Amino acid sequence: MHKGVVIVTGSAGRIGTSLIAKLGNEYRIVGFELMKAIYASQNEELIPVDISSDESVIQAFRHIKAFYGTHIVSVVHLAAYYSFEDQDYDNYHKITVEGTRRLLEALQEFQVEQFIFSSTMLVHKPSKKRINEYSPKKASWAYPRSKIETEEIIHKHRGKIPAVILRIAGVYDDECHSIPISNQIQRIYEKEFVSHFFPGNLQRGAAFLHMDDLVYAILLTIQKRRELPKETVLLLGEGETLSTDRLQRKISRYLFGKEMRTIRIPKFLAWIGAFLQTHMPFMKKPFIRPWMIRYADDNYLLDIARAKKFLGWEPEHHLEEEIEPMLDRMLEDPAHWYKINGLRPSKHFLQLWQKKKKKQKRAA
């Protein structure tokens, strides 16, 4: 049986690898990835592509036409620029915005049944009320700004290609792999002084989504491609949002048997603290940078009714239930958990782990 071709950009990323593992038996997968040294999974052919380069994109699609023909079931566009540290917009524009334009222009020579773009819930203005696909947009910083501009590029340059824009909540998995959540766990686990303070409304929070639920939503989006409107926008996230205070209490109670009290402080004090930590020599660079302080009151509570309606999808995982198993994995091997989540332990904790390893070796 002939399998349809699905192109996945950013295929070696965290979402890309999980998606390919799910799609590989049903479709012929072609991965577009910048890094040439990455080995493709057994379910895909990997093509090195720099989407910020016209020539690189043109060469990639010449290869597609020569080896796969002109019919493409779906293009799942995951590749984008993302950085908490770099707020210079040039890379966002060159890679996310213009990279998408290059892809769409090259795809006009193909018969493409669907183009899926991974956007973000952050394109929406934060709200106390539930946010739906028609809620106001607000480009508060570089990342969501690039997604808003890219959504406009898709509208203008898709031609006859049906497009689906998935506005995705913060993604996590069993091992965490969420920068905000892992850093929050680290601050509490290491009993950092700053973990007791927060410069925003403690009853607000951000929506999240488990990787398995996201991958299943993308799979359904491909399977139902002929049933969807020519331009479809869907919010994907868990139906309930844990407040900052609730998440703080849940983590601290599970780790230490008692709930940690979190105190709200003025934003200007938090900004000064973050600035000093960021710029003082010999100090550990914090996750929270000064520019983030202004967004501490942001609240994202999602209305996922359209995803239920068009895909028959709703999340099976919920962060409130997943956080304890996640913490169990961290406690089993903190050093490994820190490593896979890109965290640097304090010197004190590093010394404790080294002593523990020495004791284990002696006992063995």
N, C-alpha and C positions, 0 to 999 in steps of 0.2 A: 504493500500500500504506500502510495506517494505521500510523504509528509510535507506540509506547508512550511515555508521559510519564515522564521521570526528573527529579526535583528534586535539585539539588546546592546545599547550603548552603555558604557560604564560597566561592562559585564563582569569585571574582576572585583568590583566593589562589593560591599556587604550585602546590599539588596540584590545586586546582579547575580552573585554566586548562589544565593538562596533561590532566586527565581529560576535560574537555569537548571538547578537540580530538580525543580518541580516540573518544568516544561519539557525537559530533554527527551522523554519517551513519547511525547505527543507531536513534537515539531522538530524540524531541522533548525538548529540554533546557530546563528552567526553572531559572535561577540565582537563589538568594537571596543578597543581599549587602548589607552595611550601608551602604557608601559610594554615595551617589547619583550622584557625578560620574564613576563608572567606566562606560566604554562596554562593552556586551555584545559578545561575539564573534559572528560570523555564524551560529554553531551554536546560539545560545541566545536566549531572552528573559530579560532581567534584571529582577528585581523587588526594589526596595529594601525590606529587612526588617531590623528591629532585634529579634533573638530575645530580648533582655532585656525587651521590652515586650509585654504581653498584647495590646494593641490592634493593634500592628504585625503580629504573627503572625496574628491573626484576619483583618485586612484582606487580608493576602497570600493566605490560603487561600480567602477569598471570591472573589478574582480567579481563583485556580486553578479553583474550581468553575464560575465563570461562563464561562471561556474554554477550559478543558481537560476539564471533566467531573469525575467522582468516581473514575475509575480511574487509579491511579498504579502504574507498574511497580516503581519503586524510589525511595527517598529516600536519597541519599548525604549523610550529615551530617558535614561537615568543619569547620564553623564552631566555634570554641572560643577561649578566652582563653589566651594563652601569653606569658610574659615571664620572662627571666632576671633582670631587675632588680626587678620588682615581686613581692614575696612576700606582699602583703596578699591574703587569701583572698576578700575580698568580690567582686572582679571575676570570679574563677574560679567562684564559686558562682552569681552572677547570670547570667553568660553561658553557661558550659559546662553546669552542672548544671541550673539552672532553665530555661535556654533549651531544653534537650533535652526537659524535661517539657512545656513549652509546645507544642513541635512535636508530640509524641506525643498530647497531648490534642486538638489541632486535627485530627490525622490520623484520629481515631476515626470521623469522619463520612465517610471515604473508603474505597474498596476499595484497600488498599495491599498489593502482593504482597511487599514487602520493605523493611526499614529497616536501613541500613548505618551503623554508627557507627565513626568513626576514633578508636580508643583508642591506647594506647602500651604498648610492652614494659615501660616503667618502672613499671607497676602491680605488677610482680612484684618480690619481694625479690631483690636481687643474689645470685649464687651462683657457686661454683667449678665446679659441674656445669651441664649443659645445662638450660635452663629450658623447660618446656612449659606448655600452657594450664592445667594443674592445679597448677602450682608455687605456693608461698605468695605472697600479696600483701603489699605493705608501702607505705603512703603516706608516703614519706620527705620529700617537699616538696610545695608547693602544686599543681603541675601534675599529677603522678600521683594525688594525693589527689582532685582534681576528676574525673579519669577513672574512678577506682574508684567514686566516688559516682554518677557518671552511668551507669555500667554497672548499678548497682543500680536507678536510676530506670527504665532501659529494661526491666529484668526486671519491675518493679512496674506500669509504665504502658503497656506495649506493647499490651495487650489481645490481640486475635487477630492482630496484625500480626507476621509472622515477622521476627526480628531477627538480624543478623550483627554481631558485635563483632570488629573487626580491630585486634589489638594490634601496632602498627607500630614497627619499629626506626627509628633516626635516618635521615632521608631526605636524599639528595644527588643531584646530577645532573652532567652533563658540565662545567658551569661551577662546580661545587661547591655553592653555595647551602645549605651546612650550617654553622651558626654554630660548632659546636665544631671542625670540620675546617678551616674557613677561618681561624679565629683561630690554630690550631696552625701552619698554613702560614705565616701572617704572622710569628709569633714567631720561627720558624726562618729565614725568608727575610731578615728584618731583623736577624738575629743578636742578638736581645734577650738580655740577661743571664739573664732568668728562664727562657728556653727550655731551659737546661741543667739545670733542677731540676724535680722532680715530687714531690708529697707523698703518693704512694700506691704500691701495688705495681705495678711497671712491666710485669709479665707479665699484667696484666689489662687489659680494654678494653670498649668498647661495640659492639654490633652495629649495622650500617648497612644501608641498602637503596636501590638506585638508583631514581630517579623512574619510569623506564620500566617497571621490574619491579613497582612498586607500582600503577601505572595499569593494567597488564595483569591484576594480581590482582583489582582492583576490577571490571574488565570481566568477568572470569570469574565473579566472585561474583554479578553481575547475571544473566549468561547461565545460570548453573546454579541460579538461585533456587528453582526448583521441586524440586530434588533435595536441597536442604540441610535439616537439622533445623530445627525452629521457632525454636530458640535455638542459634546457632552461634558459637563463639569460635575465632578462628584467629590464631596468631602469624605475622607476616610479617617476614622479614629474611634476610640472607645466612647461609648455613649455617656459615661460619667467621668468627671475630672476630679482627681484628688487635689485638695487644696495644699498649699505649702505647709501649713501647720499640721494637717492630717498626715502627710507623708513624713514629716519630721518626727512626729510622735510614733508613727508605726515603725520606722527604722530604729529609733532609739529604744523603744520598748522591746523589740525583738533582740537587739544586740546586748542590752544591758539590764533588761527586766524592769525598767522604769522609763516613763516618758520624759523627754527633754523639753524644758520650757524654752520657747523661742520668743525673743523680745523684739518688737518693732522699733527701729531707730530711724532718725531723719536721713533723708537721701544724701544731704551734703556731708554728713559724717561718714556714711558708707563710701561715698565717692573719695573722700580724703584717704580713708583706710585702704581702699583698692588701689589708689594712685601710689601710695607709699609702698605697698607690697609689690606693685608692678615695677617700680623704678629704683627701689633700694637695692644696692649691691649685696650679694651673698644671701639674699632672702629667696625662699621658694616662690616662684611666680604663681600667683593664684589663678584659678579658673575664672573667677569673677573679675572682669576688667572694668575700669571706670565708666566706659560708654554703656555698659549693660545696666547700670544702676537705674537709669531713667525708665527702664521697662519692668521694674520689679512689681508694679501693680497690674501688669497685663493679665488678662483672664481669657482662656479659650475653652469654652464648653460647646461641643459640636452637636449639630442636628444632622444625623446621618440617614434621614428618611429617604433621600434620593438614591443613595447606594442600596438601601433595602429594596426600593421600588424597581430600579433598573437592573440590578445584579442579583437580587435575592440574597444579599450578603449582610451579615452583621458579625462583629467580632466575637470569637469564642473565648478569648483571653481578656483578663482585666488586671491592670497594674496592681490594684489593691490585693488581689489574690496571688499575683506572681511575685511580689516583692519579697515575701518570706523564703520561697525556694531559691530566689536569686541570692539572698543573703546567706543561705545555707551553703551555696556554692562558693561564695566568697570566704566564708569561715573555714571551709574544708582546706583551702589552699590560698591564703590571701596574696602571697607573692605572685602566683600564677594569675589570679583574678586581676590584680593590679596591672600586670604585664599586658594581658589581652585587652584591657580597657584603656591602655595608654596612660596609666597613672604613675606618678613618682611618689613613693612613700617618704615620710619625714625621716630624718637621720635616726631618730629614736626608734621608730618602727622597723627600720631596716636593720638596726642592731639587734632588736628583739628576734626578728626572723632568723638572722644569722646564728644567734645563740641557740635557738630552737633546733636548727638544722644540725648544729654540732652535737647537741644532746642526742638527737635521733641517730646520728652516725655512731656515737659511742655505744648507745643501747643496742644497735645492730651488731 
